[in-house]
Amino acid sequence: MKELHKTGFVLIAGGLGERLGYSGIKIDLPVCTLTKNYCYLKYYANYALACRERALPFVPEGERADFYIPFCIMVSDDTHDRTIALLE
């Protein structure tokens, strides 16, 4: 936990869901939850936010307001535009 504030996340999202029988990008696949419109991208982003909250006590007090855990999404030519649309 003490090192969590030094971490970041990279989501490799360069693939389409065709092999899964899904016509969109894989990170837009729905996750079965009680919440509507909950996709994998939202799941990963919420996980990163939860890690931020757990790491916050280990960040110097003067740096907490601007602290974030880096979250990078690697896309391909096939998924770039659809990923931007999903994020918007």
N, C-alpha and C positions, 0 to 999 in steps of 0.2 A: 504494500500500500504506500509506503514512503517514497517509492520510485514512480508511482503512477503519474505524477504530475510531469514526468519527463518523457511521456510516451505520446504516440500519435497513431492514427489509424489510416490504412490504405485499403480501400475497397476496390478490388479488381473487377470492373464491370464492363468488360469489353465484349460480352457475348449476348447473342439473341436467345430467346427461349424456344426456338424451333424444335429442338430435339425433345423438349418437354411437352410439345403440342401447344405451345403458347406463342402467339404472334407478336408479342411485344418484347421489350428488353427484360432480362431476368430480374433486375432489381425492382421492377414494377410488378412482379408476381405477387399476388395477394398472400398474406399470412393469415391463417385462420385464427381470429381473435374475436372478442366481443365488440371490437371497434370496427366500424365500416371504413372502407378505403385504407386499410392498413397494409402497406406493401413492405417488401424487404428493405428498401432504402430507408423507410421510416423506422423500421426495427433497428437497423445499424446505427442510424443517427441518434435514436433514443439511448442506445447502449453507450455511445460516446458521451452523451450528455450525463448519463448516470455515472460514468467514470470520472467526469469532471467534478461532479458533486462529491464523490468519494475522495478525490485528490485535493480538493480545496483546502482542507485543514492543514495540509503539508506545504502549501504555498505561502511564502512570506506575506504578511498582512497587507503591506503596501502594494502588492502585485495582484491581489485577488480580483479587483474590479475588472481588470483587463485580461485575466487568465482564461485560456481556452485550451482544449485538446485538439491538435490539428487533425483534420479529417479530409483526406484526399481521395478523390474518385478517379481511377484510371479508366478511360473509355477508349473505344476504337472508333474508326470512321463510321462503322455501322450503328454505333450506339450513342455517339456524341449528341446529335440533335435531339434524340428522344430523351436522353438523360437531362439535358437542359430544360426541356419542356416539363419533365416530371418535377424537377426542382422548383420551377416557377410555380 
